[in-house]
Amino acid sequence: MEPNNESQYQAWLEDVEFLAKTLAELFESNQYRFNLDETHNKLFVQLEGLEQYSDEEIIEIAEPLLSELDLDFEDVVLVPLTRT
């Protein structure tokens, strides 16, 4: 759920950016992108090279960080970065 006032929103957005950047570092991705689905309260993080990891490896690497997450998303979905 997004905060209401502008300064809270900026701080929240910086936290989301930090999360995406940290995930990119964990997966040794040089490029990443994130998208917010506000309707379904989901965060999609696209990571370069994610396709090189098995589902089990992705869970093992991301779970410690995501379990500490304090951003109140229904889901955080990791997907390979696509070129568009």
Secondary structure, DSSP 8 states (H G I E B T S, - for coil): ---SSHHHHHHHHHHHHHHHHHHHHHTT-S-EEEEEETTTTEEEEEETTGGGS-HHHHHHHHHHHHHT--S--SEEEEEE----
